[in-house]
Amino acid sequence: MRQTAFRRTMAVVVAAGFACFSATAHAKPSGNWRIDFNHTADNDGVIVLRIAPVEGGGDPIDIETKVPKGTTENRVADLVSASLKATLGSKNYRIGTDDGEDVVVRTRGKTKKFELTMVSTTLTGLEIKVKHN
């Protein structure tokens, strides 16, 4: 029984690692990003997203969102949206939810394109996809 639980845990860790690598390896600058959430968080955990301005320089900004166990996809989208708004403000970025379970991040005015990547997550059960919108 223990070996089965260990294998299941390792499979989740490996899958999460590939998801993080995939999101990071294929990121291209854009002014319009979407973060899709599906399912429910199986454990208490943290999502770390990175906004990295590409044109015109600027330091990358990491945004951490704490998510309690049992949080649904719609509520996770609300929590992530609030974290992004609190960190980035509304001068250069327009941040909101769409369709309940999606977060949309867009540039405002003359803000340059940026890369949005998921740096890490300690959550299981919750599927997270970061993509150009």
Contacts in CASP RR format, 6 or more apart in sequence:
PFRMAT RR
TARGET T0000
AUTHOR 0000-0000-0000
METHOD contacts of the structure
MODEL  1
MRQTAFRRTMAVVVAAGFACFSATAHAKPSGNWRIDFNHTADNDGVIVLR
IAPVEGGGDPIDIETKVPKGTTENRVADLVSASLKATLGSKNYRIGTDDG
EDVVVRTRGKTKKFELTMVSTTLTGLEIKVKHN
12 124 0 8 1.000
12 125 0 8 1.000
16 121 0 8 1.000
16 124 0 8 1.000
19 118 0 8 1.000
19 128 0 8 1.000
20 118 0 8 1.000
20 119 0 8 1.000
20 120 0 8 1.000
20 121 0 8 1.000
23 117 0 8 1.000
23 118 0 8 1.000
23 129 0 8 1.000
23 130 0 8 1.000
24 117 0 8 1.000
24 118 0 8 1.000
24 119 0 8 1.000
27 115 0 8 1.000
27 116 0 8 1.000
27 117 0 8 1.000
27 130 0 8 1.000
28 115 0 8 1.000
28 132 0 8 1.000
29 54 0 8 1.000
29 55 0 8 1.000
29 113 0 8 1.000
29 114 0 8 1.000
29 115 0 8 1.000
30 113 0 8 1.000
30 114 0 8 1.000
30 115 0 8 1.000
30 116 0 8 1.000
30 132 0 8 1.000
30 133 0 8 1.000
31 106 0 8 1.000
31 107 0 8 1.000
31 111 0 8 1.000
31 113 0 8 1.000
31 114 0 8 1.000
32 104 0 8 1.000
32 105 0 8 1.000
32 106 0 8 1.000
32 107 0 8 1.000
32 132 0 8 1.000
32 133 0 8 1.000
33 104 0 8 1.000
33 105 0 8 1.000
33 106 0 8 1.000
33 114 0 8 1.000
33 116 0 8 1.000
33 130 0 8 1.000
33 131 0 8 1.000
33 132 0 8 1.000
33 133 0 8 1.000
34 98 0 8 1.000
34 102 0 8 1.000
34 103 0 8 1.000
34 104 0 8 1.000
34 105 0 8 1.000
34 130 0 8 1.000
34 131 0 8 1.000
34 132 0 8 1.000
34 133 0 8 1.000
35 49 0 8 1.000
35 77 0 8 1.000
35 80 0 8 1.000
35 102 0 8 1.000
35 103 0 8 1.000
35 104 0 8 1.000
35 105 0 8 1.000
35 116 0 8 1.000
35 118 0 8 1.000
35 128 0 8 1.000
35 129 0 8 1.000
35 130 0 8 1.000
36 101 0 8 1.000
36 102 0 8 1.000
36 127 0 8 1.000
36 128 0 8 1.000
36 129 0 8 1.000
36 130 0 8 1.000
36 131 0 8 1.000
37 73 0 8 1.000
37 74 0 8 1.000
37 76 0 8 1.000
37 77 0 8 1.000
37 80 0 8 1.000
37 101 0 8 1.000
37 102 0 8 1.000
37 103 0 8 1.000
37 126 0 8 1.000
37 127 0 8 1.000
37 128 0 8 1.000
38 73 0 8 1.000
38 101 0 8 1.000
38 126 0 8 1.000
38 127 0 8 1.000
38 129 0 8 1.000
39 73 0 8 1.000
39 125 0 8 1.000
39 126 0 8 1.000
39 127 0 8 1.000
40 70 0 8 1.000
40 71 0 8 1.000
40 72 0 8 1.000
40 73 0 8 1.000
40 125 0 8 1.000
40 126 0 8 1.000
41 67 0 8 1.000
41 68 0 8 1.000
41 69 0 8 1.000
41 70 0 8 1.000
41 71 0 8 1.000
41 76 0 8 1.000
41 123 0 8 1.000
41 124 0 8 1.000
41 125 0 8 1.000
41 126 0 8 1.000
42 69 0 8 1.000
42 70 0 8 1.000
42 123 0 8 1.000
42 124 0 8 1.000
42 125 0 8 1.000
42 126 0 8 1.000
43 69 0 8 1.000
43 122 0 8 1.000
43 123 0 8 1.000
43 124 0 8 1.000
44 66 0 8 1.000
44 67 0 8 1.000
44 68 0 8 1.000
44 69 0 8 1.000
45 66 0 8 1.000
45 67 0 8 1.000
45 68 0 8 1.000
45 69 0 8 1.000
45 121 0 8 1.000
45 122 0 8 1.000
45 123 0 8 1.000
46 64 0 8 1.000
46 65 0 8 1.000
46 66 0 8 1.000
46 67 0 8 1.000
46 120 0 8 1.000
46 121 0 8 1.000
46 122 0 8 1.000
46 123 0 8 1.000
47 64 0 8 1.000
47 65 0 8 1.000
47 67 0 8 1.000
47 76 0 8 1.000
47 80 0 8 1.000
47 118 0 8 1.000
47 120 0 8 1.000
47 121 0 8 1.000
47 123 0 8 1.000
47 128 0 8 1.000
48 62 0 8 1.000
48 63 0 8 1.000
48 64 0 8 1.000
48 65 0 8 1.000
48 118 0 8 1.000
48 119 0 8 1.000
48 120 0 8 1.000
48 121 0 8 1.000
49 62 0 8 1.000
49 63 0 8 1.000
49 65 0 8 1.000
49 80 0 8 1.000
49 84 0 8 1.000
49 116 0 8 1.000
49 117 0 8 1.000
49 118 0 8 1.000
49 119 0 8 1.000
49 130 0 8 1.000
50 60 0 8 1.000
50 61 0 8 1.000
50 62 0 8 1.000
50 63 0 8 1.000
50 115 0 8 1.000
50 116 0 8 1.000
50 117 0 8 1.000
50 118 0 8 1.000
50 119 0 8 1.000
51 60 0 8 1.000
51 61 0 8 1.000
51 63 0 8 1.000
51 88 0 8 1.000
51 93 0 8 1.000
51 105 0 8 1.000
51 114 0 8 1.000
51 115 0 8 1.000
51 116 0 8 1.000
52 60 0 8 1.000
52 61 0 8 1.000
52 114 0 8 1.000
52 115 0 8 1.000
52 116 0 8 1.000
52 117 0 8 1.000
53 59 0 8 1.000
53 60 0 8 1.000
53 112 0 8 1.000
53 114 0 8 1.000
54 112 0 8 1.000
54 113 0 8 1.000
54 114 0 8 1.000
54 115 0 8 1.000
55 112 0 8 1.000
55 113 0 8 1.000
56 112 0 8 1.000
57 112 0 8 1.000
61 87 0 8 1.000
61 88 0 8 1.000
62 119 0 8 1.000
63 83 0 8 1.000
63 84 0 8 1.000
63 87 0 8 1.000
63 88 0 8 1.000
64 83 0 8 1.000
65 76 0 8 1.000
65 79 0 8 1.000
65 80 0 8 1.000
65 83 0 8 1.000
66 79 0 8 1.000
67 76 0 8 1.000
67 79 0 8 1.000
67 123 0 8 1.000
67 126 0 8 1.000
71 79 0 8 1.000
71 126 0 8 1.000
73 100 0 8 1.000
73 101 0 8 1.000
73 126 0 8 1.000
74 97 0 8 1.000
74 100 0 8 1.000
74 101 0 8 1.000
76 101 0 8 1.000
76 126 0 8 1.000
77 97 0 8 1.000
77 100 0 8 1.000
77 101 0 8 1.000
77 102 0 8 1.000
77 103 0 8 1.000
78 97 0 8 1.000
80 103 0 8 1.000
81 95 0 8 1.000
81 96 0 8 1.000
81 97 0 8 1.000
81 103 0 8 1.000
84 93 0 8 1.000
84 95 0 8 1.000
84 103 0 8 1.000
84 105 0 8 1.000
85 95 0 8 1.000
85 96 0 8 1.000
88 95 0 8 1.000
89 95 0 8 1.000
90 108 0 8 1.000
91 108 0 8 1.000
92 107 0 8 1.000
92 108 0 8 1.000
92 109 0 8 1.000
92 111 0 8 1.000
93 105 0 8 1.000
93 106 0 8 1.000
93 107 0 8 1.000
93 108 0 8 1.000
93 111 0 8 1.000
94 104 0 8 1.000
94 105 0 8 1.000
94 106 0 8 1.000
94 107 0 8 1.000
94 108 0 8 1.000
95 103 0 8 1.000
95 104 0 8 1.000
95 105 0 8 1.000
95 106 0 8 1.000
96 103 0 8 1.000
96 104 0 8 1.000
96 105 0 8 1.000
97 103 0 8 1.000
97 104 0 8 1.000
98 104 0 8 1.000
104 133 0 8 1.000
105 116 0 8 1.000
106 133 0 8 1.000
107 113 0 8 1.000
107 114 0 8 1.000
116 130 0 8 1.000
117 130 0 8 1.000
118 128 0 8 1.000
118 130 0 8 1.000
121 128 0 8 1.000
END
